[in-house]
Amino acid sequence: MTEGQHIIARAKAFAAHHAALAIPSKVERPVADGPSPVARRIADDMLDIAGTSACVVEEDLLLRGWNREDLRVHGAEAREIANAVAERSAQ
């Protein structure tokens, strides 16, 4: 295999790996009352980060150990929880 063929094969493997990561999870979340425990923990991290930073970005949460799938699935709910807690604290 030439070097060019090797590079193309590695690029295809890389693209296939990342395409597999983009496939939505087949596991459905059970219907539950109130926010999910994962969203609550993400919200806690958001509030902790917001206490020392002007804003919270995805990279901050990734550095805390969250993965992109968790943030995609639970991020909006976590943001709502964190905003509600911050508003109550400000009053």
TORGU-910288 format. One record per residue: y, z, x of N, C-alpha, C, CB in turn; residue in three letters; residue number from 1. Coordinates in pm, whole numbers, padded with zeros to 5 digits. Glycine has a CB too. Example, Ala and Ser with C-alpha at 12.3 -4.5 7.8 and 13.67 -1.06 7.14 Angstrom:
<pts>
     nv     nw     nu    cav    caw    cau     cv     cw     cu    cbv    cbw    cbu type seq
 -00569  00780  01319 -00450  00780  01230 -00330  00780  01320 -00447  00905  01131  Ala   1
 -00225  00708  01285 -00106  00714  01367  00003  00787  01290 -00060  00572  01408  Ser   2
</pts>
This chain:
<pts>
     nv     nw     nu    cav    caw    cau     cv     cw     cu    cbv    cbw    cbu type seq
 -00117  00000  00086  00000  00000  00000  00124  00000  00091  00000  00124 -00098  Met   1
  00215 -00091  00062  00338 -00098  00141  00430  00017  00103  00409 -00234  00120  Thr   2
  00531  00038  00185  00626  00147  00157  00698  00122  00024  00728  00160  00272  Glu   3
  00733 -00003 -00003  00800 -00036 -00129  00711 -00007 -00249  00841 -00181 -00130  Gly   4
  00584 -00042 -00240  00490 -00014 -00349  00473  00136 -00368  00355 -00080 -00321  Gln   5
  00471  00208 -00257  00458  00354 -00264  00580  00415 -00335  00443  00414 -00122  His   6
  00699  00367 -00303  00822  00416 -00366  00820  00386 -00516  00947  00352 -00300  Ile   7
  00779  00265 -00552  00773  00227 -00694  00672  00314 -00769  00737  00077 -00709  Ile   8
  00556  00338 -00707  00454  00422 -00771  00506  00564 -00792  00326  00425 -00687  Ala   9
  00576  00619 -00692  00632  00754 -00705  00740  00757 -00812  00690  00802 -00571  Arg  10
  00821  00652 -00821  00926  00647 -00924  00865  00642 -01063  01017  00524 -00901  Ala  11
  00756  00565 -01079  00688  00559 -01210  00629  00695 -01246  00577  00452 -01208  Lys  12
  00568  00763 -01149  00511  00895 -01176  00620  00994 -01213  00432  00945 -01053  Ala  13
  00733  00987 -01143  00847  01075 -01173  00898  01050 -01314  00960  01053 -01071  Phe  14
  00915  00922 -01350  00965  00887 -01483  00867  00932 -01592  00989  00734 -01493  Ala  15
  00737  00915 -01567  00637  00956 -01666  00638  01107 -01685  00497  00909 -01623  Ala  16
  00654  01180 -01575  00658  01327 -01583  00778  01372 -01666  00663  01389 -01443  His  17
  00894  01315 -01639  01015  01356 -01710  01015  01307 -01855  01139  01304 -01638  His  18
  00952  01195 -01882  00940  01149 -02021  00851  01244 -02100  00884  01004 -02026  Ala  19
  00747  01295 -02036  00658  01391 -02103  00732  01520 -02135  00535  01421 -02016  Ala  20
  00824  01561 -02049  00902  01682 -02075  00995  01666 -02193  00981  01721 -01951  Leu  21
  01037  01542 -02222  01132  01518 -02330  01066  01511 -02467  01207  01389 -02303  Ala  22
  00934  01508 -02472  00864  01500 -02600  00881  01634 -02673  00713  01466 -02581  Ile  23
  00926  01632 -02797  00943  01757 -02870  00812  01833 -02886  01004  01730 -03008  Pro  24
  00821  01959 -02889  00703  02044 -02904  00640  02023 -03041  00740  02193 -02884  Ser  25
  00509  02020 -03046  00437  02005 -03173  00420  02140 -03242  00299  01940 -03149  Lys  26
  00444  02247 -03169  00428  02381 -03226  00548  02411 -03315  00414  02488 -03113  Val  27
  00520  02444 -03439  00628  02478 -03532  00649  02628 -03530  00596  02428 -03674  Glu  28
  00775  02666 -03536  00807  02808 -03542  00773  02860 -03681  00956  02833 -03508  Arg  29
  00713  02977 -03687  00688  03036 -03819  00819  03077 -03885  00593  03157 -03807  Pro  30
  00821  03068 -04016  00939  03109 -04090  00946  03261 -04085  00935  03057 -04239  Val  31
  01059  03313 -04041  01075  03457 -04028  01210  03499 -04083  01060  03501 -03880  Ala  32
  01219  03623 -04120  01346  03677 -04166  01430  03714 -04045  01325  03801 -04259  Asp  33
  01554  03671 -04045  01644  03705 -03936  01624  03617 -03814  01628  03849 -03898  Gly  34
  01704  03642 -03712  01697  03561 -03591  01566  03583 -03514  01816  03591 -03501  Pro  35
  01526  03482 -03440  01404  03494 -03361  01428  03588 -03243  01357  03354 -03312  Ser  36
  01323  03653 -03195  01337  03741 -03079  01386  03667 -02955  01205  03809 -03049  Pro  37
  01343  03542 -02939  01388  03464 -02824  01538  03438 -02833  01310  03330 -02815  Val  38
  01586  03400 -02950  01730  03376 -02968  01809  03503 -02942  01759  03324 -03110  Ala  39
  01756  03616 -02983  01825  03744 -02957  01836  03772 -02808  01751  03860 -03026  Arg  40
  01727  03745 -02733  01731  03770 -02589  01826  03673 -02519  01589  03758 -02529  Arg  41
  01826  03547 -02563  01921  03450 -02506  02063  03495 -02537  01895  03307 -02561  Ile  42
  02088  03540 -02660  02222  03588 -02698  02264  03707 -02612  02224  03627 -02846  Ala  43
  02171  03798 -02584  02202  03911 -02496  02246  03863 -02358  02081  04004 -02482  Asp  44
  02175  03762 -02305  02214  03707 -02175  02350  03638 -02185  02108  03609 -02124  Asp  45
  02375  03567 -02295  02505  03502 -02313  02618  03605 -02312  02507  03422 -02446  Met  46
  02598  03715 -02383  02701  03819 -02388  02721  03884 -02252  02663  03926 -02492  Leu  47
  02612  03904 -02179  02620  03962 -02046  02699  03870 -01952  02480  03988 -01989  Asp  48
  02669  03741 -01957  02739  03643 -01873  02886  03635 -01913  02673  03504 -01884  Ile  49
  02912  03634 -02043  03050  03623 -02092  03134  03743 -02050  03051  03611 -02245  Ala  50
  03071  03855 -02023  03144  03973 -01977  03202  03958 -01838  03055  04092 -01981  Gly  51
  03147  03866 -01759  03194  03847 -01622  03247  03707 -01594  03084  03878 -01525  Thr  52
  03241  03620 -01693  03281  03480 -01674  03363  03435 -01794  03156  03389 -01655  Ser  53
  03443  03332 -01772  03528  03281 -01880  03446  03213 -01990  03631  03182 -01824  Ala  54
  03332  03157 -01953  03247  03090 -02051  03102  03093 -02005  03294  02943 -02073  Cys  55
  03014  03057 -02093  02870  03053 -02063  02826  02907 -02069  02787  03142 -02163  Val  56
  02767  02860 -01961  02716  02723 -01957  02564  02727 -01938  02784  02640 -01842  Val  57
  02501  02616 -01966  02355  02607 -01959  02303  02652 -01822  02309  02465 -01988  Glu  58
  02372  02614 -01716  02327  02649 -01581  02318  02800 -01563  02421  02589 -01476  Glu  59
  02412  02875 -01624  02407  03021 -01616  02277  03074 -01675  02528  03083 -01689  Asp  60
  02238  03018 -01788  02116  03064 -01855  01991  03019 -01780  02111  03012 -01998  Leu  61
  01996  02901 -01720  01883  02855 -01639  01863  02948 -01519  01905  02709 -01591  Leu  62
  01974  02994 -01461  01964  03088 -01349  01907  03223 -01392  02102  03107 -01285  Leu  63
  01918  03254 -01519  01861  03378 -01573  01713  03362 -01606  01938  03421 -01699  Arg  64
  01658  03242 -01586  01516  03222 -01607  01478  03148 -01734  01448  03351 -01606  Gly  65
  01576  03111 -01814  01545  03035 -01936  01516  02891 -01899  01661  03042 -02039  Trp  66
  01431  02825 -01975  01405  02684 -01950  01479  02600 -02054  01252  02653 -01951  Asn  67
  01490  02473 -02025  01567  02384 -02113  01508  02376 -02254  01574  02244 -02053  Arg  68
  01377  02386 -02266  01313  02381 -02398  01354  02503 -02481  01159  02375 -02384  Glu  69
  01351  02622 -02420  01396  02743 -02492  01540  02727 -02538  01383  02867 -02402  Asp  70
  01624  02674 -02450  01766  02659 -02485  01785  02552 -02592  01847  02623 -02360  Leu  71
  01703  02447 -02588  01714  02342 -02690  01672  02397 -02827  01626  02221 -02652  Arg  72
  01563  02472 -02829  01509  02523 -02955  01591  02640 -03011  01363  02566 -02936  Val  73
  01631  02731 -02924  01693  02856 -02970  01842  02869 -02937  01620  02972 -02911  His  74
  01897  02772 -02863  02034  02785 -02815  02139  02798 -02924  02068  02669 -02732  Gly  75
  02132  02715 -03026  02233  02720 -03133  02227  02854 -03207  02212  02604 -03233  Ala  76
  02106  02900 -03235  02091  03029 -03304  02142  03143 -03215  01943  03053 -03342  Glu  77
  02111  03136 -03086  02157  03239 -02992  02309  03239 -02983  02096  03217 -02853  Ala  78
  02369  03121 -02982  02516  03111 -02977  02579  03175 -03099  02560  02963 -02966  Arg  79
  02521  03151 -03216  02572  03213 -03340  02562  03365 -03333  02494  03160 -03462  Glu  80
  02450  03415 -03283  02433  03560 -03271  02536  03617 -03175  02290  03594 -03222  Ile  81
  02549  03555 -03058  02643  03604 -02956  02787  03601 -03008  02632  03521 -02828  Ala  82
  02824  03493 -03077  02960  03485 -03131  02984  03593 -03236  02984  03346 -03193  Asn  83
  02886  03618 -03321  02901  03722 -03424  02917  03860 -03361  02779  03721 -03519  Ala  84
  02839  03888 -03258  02849  04017 -03190  02985  04029 -03121  02735  04034 -03086  Val  85
  03030  03922 -03056  03159  03924 -02988  03273  03945 -03087  03181  03794 -02909  Ala  86
  03265  03881 -03204  03369  03898 -03306  03372  04041 -03357  03347  03801 -03422  Glu  87
  03254  04100 -03380  03249  04239 -03427  03305  04333 -03321  03104  04279 -03462  Arg  88
  03277  04305 -03194  03327  04390 -03086  03478  04381 -03072  03261  04351 -02954  Ser  89
  03534  04265 -03102  03678  04244 -03088  03757  04311 -03200  03709  04095 -03087  Ala  90
  03693  04343 -03310  03765  04401 -03425  03791  04547 -03408  03689  04380 -03552  Gln  91
</pts>
